[in-house]
Amino acid sequence: MGDTFIFDAGHGRNTVSGMDWLDQIHLSTALTGGRTDPVDIVQTYLRSVDGDAVLWFANGDKIIFDSGVAETDLINAIFTF
């Protein structure tokens, strides 16, 4: 079983290191602007910063993935609540 990371609006800046294919990223719809489709979320919020994948949300919250995470890996790992 992988790790589960849960993020809500107002979490600030967080870094996820060593993401594994079994890991799950749970994002609140308050954070995603109501978006629930992982493809839409990644296409809207994903940025590359210094070689790291970053989900950078409208309110300034961001999640940095510092282990070379590919776009498809994020799409497969994202769930919303």
Beta strands, then each sheet from edge to edge (+ up, - down):
strand 1: 4-7
strand 2: 13-16
strand 3: 24-27
strand 4: 46-49
strand 5: 52-56
strand 6: 62-65
strand 7: 78-80
sheet 1: 1+ 3+ 7+
sheet 2: 2+ 6+ 5- 4+
end
